[in-house]
């Protein structure tokens, strides 16, 4: 179970690295991997990890000019905090 809980933290760290390296196209596959059935339910992760993940999904949506998705992530972050 601990390994499964660490999975989102690992994804977040990889996304942070891709943002620093400016290789944002690699972030999409990481985000999609969190939607797989083998991934633990999102609400089972600590709130800090959920907020950080949604923050980076929102930032990526801004770069993709997907403002509706960014707005949704912003609402979810405000509700989780």
PyMOL commands that set and color helices and strands:
alter all, ss='L'
color gray80, all
select helices_A, chain A and resi 2-21+24-33+42-44+47-63+67-80
alter helices_A, ss='H'
color red, helices_A
deselect
rebuild
show_as cartoon
